Amino acid sequence: MNLPLSPEESPADPQCSAKGCRADAVWVLAWNNPKLHTPERRKTWLACEEHRAHLSSFLDVRGFLKDVVALEEWEDSGS
């Protein structure tokens, strides 16, 4: 599992991971590439409302998407 970012690495306002998008992130897309990562490893992308479906679909088609969680819930869980 990915460790939370340190305060130095964590952006003050998390932004969407979609190329060119600077909108506030509201979703965390947890994923892994089974050819590269152990099963328990989770990489994350952040998504705004507009790009959640597109980014989720991109990961899901490749079999990488593991979970989609609200950013607030993700932060509260300490994932």
FIGULUM-613770 format. One line per field, with one value per atom (N, C-alpha, C): residue number from 1; residue in three letters; atom name; x, y, z. Coordinates in Angstrom, 2 decimals. Layout:
BEGIN
num = c(NUM	...)
residuo = c(ALA	...)
atomo = c(CA	...)
px = c(X	...)
py = c(Y	...)
pz = c(Z	...)
//
This chain:
BEGIN
num = c(1	1	1	2	2	2	3	3	3	4	4	4	5	5	5	6	6	6	7	7	7	8	8	8	9	9	9	10	10	10	11	11	11	12	12	12	13	13	13	14	14	14	15	15	15	16	16	16	17	17	17	18	18	18	19	19	19	20	20	20	21	21	21	22	22	22	23	23	23	24	24	24	25	25	25	26	26	26	27	27	27	28	28	28	29	29	29	30	30	30	31	31	31	32	32	32	33	33	33	34	34	34	35	35	35	36	36	36	37	37	37	38	38	38	39	39	39	40	40	40	41	41	41	42	42	42	43	43	43	44	44	44	45	45	45	46	46	46	47	47	47	48	48	48	49	49	49	50	50	50	51	51	51	52	52	52	53	53	53	54	54	54	55	55	55	56	56	56	57	57	57	58	58	58	59	59	59	60	60	60	61	61	61	62	62	62	63	63	63	64	64	64	65	65	65	66	66	66	67	67	67	68	68	68	69	69	69	70	70	70	71	71	71	72	72	72	73	73	73	74	74	74	75	75	75	76	76	76	77	77	77	78	78	78	79	79	79)
residuo = c(MET	MET	MET	ASN	ASN	ASN	LEU	LEU	LEU	PRO	PRO	PRO	LEU	LEU	LEU	SER	SER	SER	PRO	PRO	PRO	GLU	GLU	GLU	GLU	GLU	GLU	SER	SER	SER	PRO	PRO	PRO	ALA	ALA	ALA	ASP	ASP	ASP	PRO	PRO	PRO	GLN	GLN	GLN	CYS	CYS	CYS	SER	SER	SER	ALA	ALA	ALA	LYS	LYS	LYS	GLY	GLY	GLY	CYS	CYS	CYS	ARG	ARG	ARG	ALA	ALA	ALA	ASP	ASP	ASP	ALA	ALA	ALA	VAL	VAL	VAL	TRP	TRP	TRP	VAL	VAL	VAL	LEU	LEU	LEU	ALA	ALA	ALA	TRP	TRP	TRP	ASN	ASN	ASN	ASN	ASN	ASN	PRO	PRO	PRO	LYS	LYS	LYS	LEU	LEU	LEU	HIS	HIS	HIS	THR	THR	THR	PRO	PRO	PRO	GLU	GLU	GLU	ARG	ARG	ARG	ARG	ARG	ARG	LYS	LYS	LYS	THR	THR	THR	TRP	TRP	TRP	LEU	LEU	LEU	ALA	ALA	ALA	CYS	CYS	CYS	GLU	GLU	GLU	GLU	GLU	GLU	HIS	HIS	HIS	ARG	ARG	ARG	ALA	ALA	ALA	HIS	HIS	HIS	LEU	LEU	LEU	SER	SER	SER	SER	SER	SER	PHE	PHE	PHE	LEU	LEU	LEU	ASP	ASP	ASP	VAL	VAL	VAL	ARG	ARG	ARG	GLY	GLY	GLY	PHE	PHE	PHE	LEU	LEU	LEU	LYS	LYS	LYS	ASP	ASP	ASP	VAL	VAL	VAL	VAL	VAL	VAL	ALA	ALA	ALA	LEU	LEU	LEU	GLU	GLU	GLU	GLU	GLU	GLU	TRP	TRP	TRP	GLU	GLU	GLU	ASP	ASP	ASP	SER	SER	SER	GLY	GLY	GLY	SER	SER	SER)
atomo = c(N	CA	C	N	CA	C	N	CA	C	N	CA	C	N	CA	C	N	CA	C	N	CA	C	N	CA	C	N	CA	C	N	CA	C	N	CA	C	N	CA	C	N	CA	C	N	CA	C	N	CA	C	N	CA	C	N	CA	C	N	CA	C	N	CA	C	N	CA	C	N	CA	C	N	CA	C	N	CA	C	N	CA	C	N	CA	C	N	CA	C	N	CA	C	N	CA	C	N	CA	C	N	CA	C	N	CA	C	N	CA	C	N	CA	C	N	CA	C	N	CA	C	N	CA	C	N	CA	C	N	CA	C	N	CA	C	N	CA	C	N	CA	C	N	CA	C	N	CA	C	N	CA	C	N	CA	C	N	CA	C	N	CA	C	N	CA	C	N	CA	C	N	CA	C	N	CA	C	N	CA	C	N	CA	C	N	CA	C	N	CA	C	N	CA	C	N	CA	C	N	CA	C	N	CA	C	N	CA	C	N	CA	C	N	CA	C	N	CA	C	N	CA	C	N	CA	C	N	CA	C	N	CA	C	N	CA	C	N	CA	C	N	CA	C	N	CA	C	N	CA	C	N	CA	C	N	CA	C	N	CA	C	N	CA	C	N	CA	C	N	CA	C	N	CA	C)
px = c(0.84	0.00	0.89	0.49	1.26	1.15	2.25	2.23	1.70	1.06	0.59	1.78	1.55	2.60	2.98	4.24	4.68	4.17	4.14	3.68	4.46	5.75	6.56	6.15	5.65	5.28	3.82	2.99	1.56	1.15	0.45	0.00	-1.05	-1.08	-2.04	-3.47	-3.71	-5.01	-4.80	-5.08	-4.86	-5.61	-4.89	-5.45	-5.66	-6.58	-6.90	-5.65	-5.52	-4.38	-4.56	-5.73	-5.95	-5.04	-4.49	-3.55	-4.17	-3.47	-3.90	-4.99	-5.52	-6.60	-6.00	-6.50	-6.04	-7.18	-8.27	-9.42	-9.09	-9.79	-9.61	-10.02	-9.23	-9.53	-10.57	-11.49	-12.49	-12.54	-11.82	-11.81	-10.39	-10.18	-8.92	-9.18	-8.42	-8.50	-7.30	-7.55	-6.47	-6.30	-5.06	-4.81	-3.46	-3.25	-1.92	-1.82	-0.60	-0.31	0.25	-0.52	-0.07	1.24	1.63	2.90	4.08	3.81	4.88	4.80	3.59	3.39	2.88	3.23	2.69	1.19	0.41	-1.06	-1.55	-0.84	-1.31	-0.92	-0.02	0.45	-0.66	-0.80	-1.78	-1.11	-1.18	-0.78	-2.07	-1.94	-3.15	-3.09	-4.24	-4.49	-5.60	-5.59	-6.65	-7.52	-8.81	-9.73	-10.73	-11.06	-12.16	-13.44	-14.58	-15.85	-15.87	-15.38	-15.42	-14.60	-13.45	-12.55	-12.60	-13.41	-13.47	-13.80	-14.83	-15.25	-14.17	-13.59	-12.57	-11.34	-10.83	-9.64	-9.94	-11.12	-11.51	-11.58	-12.18	-12.31	-10.94	-10.04	-8.68	-8.01	-8.10	-7.48	-8.22	-9.55	-10.36	-10.18	-10.10	-9.92	-8.63	-7.64	-6.35	-6.29	-7.37	-7.41	-6.63	-6.37	-5.56	-6.39	-7.62	-8.42	-8.83	-8.56	-8.90	-10.01	-10.05	-11.04	-11.14	-12.33	-12.55	-13.17	-12.51	-12.92	-12.91	-13.88	-13.89	-12.59	-11.99	-10.73	-10.83	-11.91	-12.09	-12.08	-12.75	-12.77	-11.37	-10.64	-9.29	-8.36	-8.47	-7.63	-7.99	-9.29	-9.74	-9.27	-9.15	-8.74	-7.23	-6.49	-5.02	-4.41	-5.11	-4.64	-3.40)
py = c(-1.16	0.00	1.23	2.27	3.50	4.20	4.76	5.55	6.93	7.58	8.95	9.84	10.87	11.80	12.62	12.96	13.82	15.24	16.12	17.49	18.20	17.87	18.50	18.04	16.82	16.26	16.48	16.69	16.79	18.18	18.26	19.59	20.12	21.44	22.06	21.74	21.82	21.51	20.43	19.17	18.09	18.36	18.15	18.42	17.13	17.18	16.06	15.61	14.30	13.73	13.74	14.13	14.17	15.22	14.88	15.77	17.15	18.17	19.54	20.03	19.17	19.57	20.10	21.20	21.81	21.89	21.17	21.19	20.47	20.85	20.18	18.72	17.85	16.41	16.13	15.24	14.80	13.28	12.59	11.12	10.60	9.45	8.73	7.43	7.18	5.94	5.10	4.03	3.14	2.05	1.80	0.84	0.17	-0.88	-1.46	-2.22	-2.33	-3.09	-4.44	-5.53	-6.82	-7.33	-6.79	-7.20	-6.52	-5.43	-4.66	-4.62	-4.72	-4.50	-5.75	-5.87	-6.96	-6.71	-7.77	-7.61	-6.58	-6.41	-5.47	-4.01	-3.78	-2.43	-1.62	-0.38	0.52	1.81	2.11	3.40	4.23	5.54	6.37	7.45	7.70	8.86	9.63	10.94	11.78	12.23	12.41	12.81	13.84	14.77	15.70	14.99	15.62	15.02	14.77	15.75	15.65	14.49	14.18	13.17	11.82	11.69	10.42	9.24	9.35	8.24	7.92	8.93	8.71	8.01	8.53	7.92	6.52	6.33	5.00	4.01	4.43	3.56	3.18	4.15	3.91	2.80	2.90	1.90	0.57	0.62	-0.59	-1.46	-0.83	-1.57	-2.39	-1.90	-2.58	-3.56	-3.61	-4.50	-3.98	-2.67	-2.07	-1.50	-1.06	-0.36	-1.30	-0.88	-1.69	-1.06	0.28	0.94	2.41	2.98	4.41	4.89	5.85	6.30	7.83	8.41	9.86	10.28	11.37	11.85	12.05	12.63	12.87	11.56	10.54	9.22	8.60	8.72	8.19	8.82	10.15	10.87	10.48	10.32	9.94	8.54	7.65	6.28	6.14	7.17	7.11	6.15	5.85	4.89	5.36)
pz = c(0.00	0.00	0.00	-0.76	-0.78	0.56	1.01	2.23	1.91	2.87	2.62	2.29	1.51	1.17	2.39	2.48	3.57	3.29	4.30	4.05	2.96	2.82	1.77	0.38	0.26	-1.04	-1.37	-0.39	-0.57	-1.03	-2.17	-2.59	-1.62	-1.44	-0.54	-0.99	-2.28	-2.85	-3.91	-3.57	-4.54	-5.85	-6.96	-8.28	-9.05	-9.99	-10.86	-11.63	-11.83	-12.55	-14.07	-14.56	-16.01	-16.64	-17.78	-18.46	-18.69	-18.20	-18.41	-17.46	-16.64	-15.73	-14.44	-13.98	-12.72	-11.70	-11.96	-11.06	-9.76	-8.71	-7.43	-7.55	-6.97	-6.95	-5.88	-6.20	-5.22	-5.13	-6.01	-6.04	-6.05	-5.44	-5.49	-6.25	-7.30	-8.06	-7.66	-6.92	-6.47	-7.52	-7.91	-8.99	-8.79	-9.55	-9.67	-10.98	-11.46	-12.67	-12.20	-12.36	-11.83	-12.44	-13.58	-14.18	-13.48	-12.78	-12.13	-10.62	-10.06	-8.63	-7.93	-6.66	-5.85	-5.68	-5.43	-5.35	-4.34	-3.23	-2.21	-2.49	-3.42	-3.75	-4.39	-3.99	-4.59	-5.00	-6.27	-6.80	-6.84	-6.91	-6.92	-7.97	-8.55	-9.37	-8.70	-8.85	-8.33	-9.49	-9.22	-10.29	-9.79	-10.67	-10.43	-10.89	-10.65	-11.08	-12.59	-13.36	-14.82	-15.38	-14.76	-15.31	-14.61	-13.58	-12.84	-13.77	-14.57	-15.43	-16.46	-17.07	-18.11	-17.53	-16.41	-15.82	-15.29	-14.71	-14.22	-15.37	-16.47	-17.64	-18.20	-18.28	-18.77	-17.96	-16.64	-15.77	-15.81	-15.83	-15.79	-17.04	-18.20	-19.46	-19.42	-18.72	-18.61	-17.44	-16.66	-15.51	-14.33	-14.29	-13.24	-12.09	-12.36	-11.35	-10.23	-8.99	-7.82	-7.00	-6.92	-6.08	-6.45	-6.26	-6.41	-5.11	-4.47	-3.15	-3.13	-2.43	-2.27	-1.57	-2.03	-1.48	0.03	0.47	1.91	2.70	2.16	2.82	2.83	1.72	1.60	2.64	2.76	3.72	5.15	5.42	6.76	7.15	6.15	6.44	6.59	6.16	6.25	5.26	4.16	3.17	2.49)
//
